[in-house]
């Protein structure tokens, strides 16, 4: 798995978990979903992604989008 795939899987999991938490606990968990979405948008413009940096430090090999 490359860094690109790891970031996309992580973002998807966080979105699904926050939706489940919003349905079961509090609608304020939707703020986490919004944060992930905004982070994906800004990283597409700037190339800066905190999750990519963390995964790279964990030893995940680089992909096409995040190197």
URZI-V593386 format. One record per backbone hydrogen bond with DSSP energy under -1.0 kcal/mol. CO is the residue of the C=O (numbers start at 1). NH is the residue of the N-H. If there is no record, write none. Layout:
co = {CO | CO}
nh = {NH | NH}
This chain:
co = {2 | 3 | 4 | 5 | 6 | 7 | 8 | 9 | 10 | 11 | 12 | 13 | 14 | 15 | 16 | 17 | 18 | 19 | 20 | 21 | 21 | 26 | 27 | 28 | 29 | 30 | 31 | 32 | 33 | 34 | 35 | 36 | 37 | 38 | 39 | 40 | 41 | 42 | 43 | 49 | 50 | 51 | 52 | 53 | 54 | 55 | 56 | 61 | 66}
nh = {6 | 7 | 8 | 9 | 10 | 11 | 12 | 13 | 14 | 15 | 16 | 17 | 18 | 19 | 20 | 21 | 22 | 23 | 24 | 25 | 26 | 29 | 30 | 31 | 32 | 34 | 35 | 36 | 37 | 38 | 39 | 40 | 41 | 42 | 43 | 44 | 45 | 46 | 47 | 53 | 54 | 55 | 56 | 57 | 58 | 60 | 59 | 3 | 63}
